[in-house]
Every structure is written in C-alpha cells, then in structure tokens.
Amino acid sequence: MDMLSFYWPNLIAGFCLSLALGLIGIHTIARNQALDSFVLGQELQSGIIFSAFLLNVFDMHVDHGLHSESLISLVIAITLHLSFIWMLKKYNLIRLEVSLVYVFFLIAINNLFMSLNPMIESHMVNSMLGDIVTASKIESILISLFSALFVLFYIKQRKVFLKESIDIALFSEEKQKISHQIILVLFMSLSVHILGLVFTLSMLLMAPIFMLLTHMKNLNYSIFYVLLFNGLSVLIGFSGLGLNDRIPTSVMIIMVLTMVNLLFFFSKRILK
C-alpha cells in the first residue's frame, strides 16, 4: 500500500492511457494499421535512444520524462514516421517487406548508439518496459486528464470514428487517415515515455484482437470489453507493486491482460 500511495498518479495515468489506447486500437486494426503502429513504436524507441545519445554527448542529459529529451525524441520519431509513410506510398506493393527491413535497421541503429555510449543503455530498457519513477506527479495528472477527455469524446463521437474506419477499410480513402495517425502518434508517444513499448502496443492491440477472435460484431460491446479488460489489467498489475520489486510493472500488467483476454476467449468458445 505504501508503494501505491507513492505511485498513485502513475496508476491513474496508466489506467486512463490504457482506455484511450484500447479505443484507438479498435480502429487501428479496422484500418489495417497494426503493422504501422508496431513500426511507430520502434520509431519512438529509436527517438528516445537517439535523443539520450545527443544529450549525453553534449552533456545536457536530464531525467527521462516529458522534458526536453522527450520533445527531441518525439520530433525525431515524427520525422522518421513521415519518412516511413513516404516509403510505403512509394513501395506499397512490398509494404510488409519494407516495414520489416526498416524496423531491423532501426534496431541496428539503436544498438550502434548504445555501443558508442553505454551510459544510455538504461534508456533501451526503459523505453521497452517503462520508467514510471521519472514521470512527475504533474505530468501524470495532465496525461490522465488528456486521456480521460479523449475517452469521453470518443464515446460521444464513436459513430463518426466508426464511419471513417469503415470508409477506409472498404474504399481505402487515404485522405481520412491523417486524423487517426495524429491521435495514434500522440497517445503512443505519451505511453511509451512512461510505461514503455510493451505496455503501449499490448494495450493498443491485444484486447481488440481478441474481440475479432471471438467474432464480436457489436461495436458497443467491443468498446465495453476493451475498456474493461485494459483498465482492469492496469489496476491489478499496479496492485502487485509491493509483492516483488524485481518484476517490471508493465510486465505484470500485460500478464494480467493476457490472462483476462484468454479467459474471455475460452469462455465464449465454451458457451457457443
């Protein structure tokens, strides 16, 4: 309980982010952009590592959080992602192959920077598994409010989101993707910087994928279960903070999320 009393802003931020990411994930999958979100996650991680490398080289390093380091990493990630989108439009026939080559290139660059400056190795771990210690109380509260406002806005405007996703899925209307891309970049960047890439991609994609596996055809039910499973897994995962300090919080959350979704999947299969 002492740990939770200290980390309660991070708990609220993680809870609200999980809800926002789950809702975005429904439409990310509907728009066939799951691969893009994986690439974006790798770009965000590369941005974090490269910005940490630059700040260490010029002896301007600050704590990992939503400070100058985070802003630099976000600019780098957006630049990389715009380049990636350009590549896909130019070489759309080999979309998967281009994406895979690009991701492994980024991984190689990450390791190169870590080899040149071993002091930034912790950023690799933090960007993957999260670093809730460095997120200030004010930052966590602002992220919570922003995420909660998006969830409320989405629930009110879900039919608009649905229509746009259907138009893109059926008619490939590229011009409508920009709004979703902006939202995706924004929330993934916030999430990766605090709770890591593992948490971010799992909250974005796992529950919506299980909704597909169970042939959930009602959007309102899908929204309800995605919000329930993502939010519940964060609450249970954070409650284990005091049990074993060697287990990363994000890993505990994802283990819970996986079990909850598997229970839902098998229960649906049995009751068929």
Salt bridges, closest charged atoms under 4 A:
ASP36 OD2 - ARG95 NH2 2.90
GLU43 OE1 - HIS81 ND1 2.64
GLU69 OE1 - HIS61 ND1 3.78
GLU69 OE2 - HIS64 ND1 3.38
GLU69 OE2 - HIS123 NE2 3.06
GLU139 OE2 - HIS67 NE2 3.50
GLU164 OE2 - ARG31 NH2 3.05
ASP167 OD2 - LYS163 NZ 2.82
GLU174 OE2 - LYS177 NZ 3.63
